[in-house]
């Protein structure tokens, strides 16, 4: 299997690694970079647990090869509050009980964060549609929606 | 415009007010101040900071030095002879360490079979035959998960396909034998009955009205977002097996491992770390776990095995799969009198259900539900088919979902047949609030309840009368709108130990609390959270009992080396059992604390009274010792006749189960052209007794409602005639997203359990139990006037479209 050297920026730091052509980005993140906050929940790009932000856009990292991230800027859940100060979306999930087992949570937070960057004041329906690529089996979504509404209000306050 | 014909008469317009019993309340009361954060506080979860920052630690996050990876070769047939397994090409791949077959397990001490939780057996890896599609055939161990997957492709298995038997009714003919290895040459596994057949026959003979229906509750899958997995690490020098495992019941699993493998139990440590959802799917022991542990024993290396989603959906234990025929009887006044139920339980290739041992059909006999029937006759037969084994929960307590769905559908059919409003009909038939404790005709003693209050509240919240009016108006215009009610009775919190055990291990549960000198504490429990928020709720229980701030109480579960023995978390049993144990252990500590306080204050124990977080002298509250002061004294200045320290353990054996209940009302709009179902509103009034943390209870209910919506409208594991799973990925097995899931509207009544130490009941599964019939009843309610009596779940648009066409609606 051919090996490729890739360079990218991960959570603000430059990274250079050699990977097999077939290595999925999610495995590269979890195994090579040892950033295990990004999870794997399916093999059909259905669940969204592996969502990361690649070049400013949320992507499901199980459906991207690591080599495709060469030269890219990547943010994982570990990069959302690097100094320990929670992002409003993280705060919202905690305040509103937007998580239970926590397995879908990192992907859900990455999607929600991207959603709020695109749409500063989403309606409830826009939030529901915005996170419909991420499946949560625990919460029933009410409180995830509330968490994102909380974050939207908090971000608005800060502006 | 659709051509709808209203064949029903007007529903009873007037809905009576429900009588409300005085000890049912709606308000959660917090007795402790916010800094203590005992019961009743909406405390933010203590476990959340790690999860929202990506610092949870799940099994797949465990990485040990020298760790190898396991992948599994699975059967492409549902039934076939294995002629040959050739692993030579696989072993040539650089990085492949071993291929483990059934023969290897047999040689290692007959490990090719294992016991199920119901004392049946199931293959770990087969020797000569595969019995279901996606069955584990052999395992590859390699240095990398990609290499292990490559090697699986290179293992050549010669099969001779055999005719499988997929339908349990066919299986009962015994023309194809699923388990040739069994002494009994039949696919019939067990027969189980409850109630009184003769009494029921007598009731039916006198009945004025009888309704009969076939109801299929299909096979579904919990599909927790984290699949199952293990990291097994055998330390040869220490003769110690350390196992990280996606386990809802780590202690029970340790005992099973010890009994099966012959390894001494104290040499096995099972750690159940953060678990990405369980819902019952992480209760059984799967073949992959056993092979993974054996692989570590054989190679002397840590081995990681993590399922793919497709493996999880195709081979792990399923839930439900009950083929029900029910008859419900009523007298001339419409009073429900009797229930007759015949059910076939499709077990797959093994009875691997996760029921208490004496209950092969679980707690299915709760199926008389919220109604005081005179007699019931319940009979269930377990049948083998060529499908994966199981019969585990899907967020439900031991077959209660099947029971509730059946009775709530039947009651609705009866109400409609008698042209009675379904709400009014339920009010007229409920077990009265003054009848508790209530002994049902199948032998359950319901601890408490106030069914009318819950339904009354749900009706007020949703404006039931207004909805019926709207429905009548819409029906006149040919529009399809339905209102569905479910007034369910749950039964959760097994033990009592006298009746309930898993493989002989009694279903008590445990808590151990240690108070440190500085007034901080650690508590360890025999259960295991998979997202239920135990680190918060247990801390709140202890805070309530001892006045220690919940933030000062560290909760640990899941490590068999440190936690007291317990049966784990499933079937909504944690609060009824370990939660009770935590309160009882705290009360033991308080009893000792009282002695210390009396010594410190130089008064008699009888002079002291407890006040939130301190013992104070009666009539002189300034003279007091806080729990923190007492804790310090327990290690520095304790009474000379008393042991040092401040800790206690409790193994709680509940005197009865708890019986949560609720009433749900669902409103659906149906597109007569496409059959699409829109859940417009859903009001859920739950009563789980006293509430520890309202925020967490809401989360449990909302989550459970979506897991009730899922099998009602979307999820079903489907097999073709060859036993191939047609729904083996998330692309085919449809989980609801935030778009399909409606905005749940919650209400509550509070009727405390009279026997639980702080009046609580389980809650996690009530909504999954109660929601499907509310939704199904709503859909049928919308179609009843056209002549539709019943639709099996999942009620897909196609089923509705078909039913509409069959009943003359063309557009």
Interface residues (C-beta under 8 A of the other chain):
Chain A: X20 X22 X23 X27 X30 X34 X35 X36 X37 X38 X39 X40 X41 X42 X43 X44 X46 X47 X49 X76 X77 X78 X80 X81 X86 X90 X93 X94 X95 X97 X99 X100 X101 X102 X103 X104 X105 X106 X109 X124 X127 X128 X129 X131 X132 X133 X134 X135 X136 X137 X138 X139 X140 X141 X142 X143 X144 X145
Chain B: X44 X45 X47 X48 X49 X50 X51 X52 X53 X54 X55 X56 X57 X58 X60 X61 X63 X145 X146 X222 X223 X224 X225 X226 X227 X274 X275 X276 X277 X278 X279 X306 X308 X309 X310 X530 X531 X532 X533 X695 X696 X698 X699 X700 X701 X702 X703 X704 X705 X706 X707 X729 X730 X731 X735 X737 X738 X739 X741 X743 X744
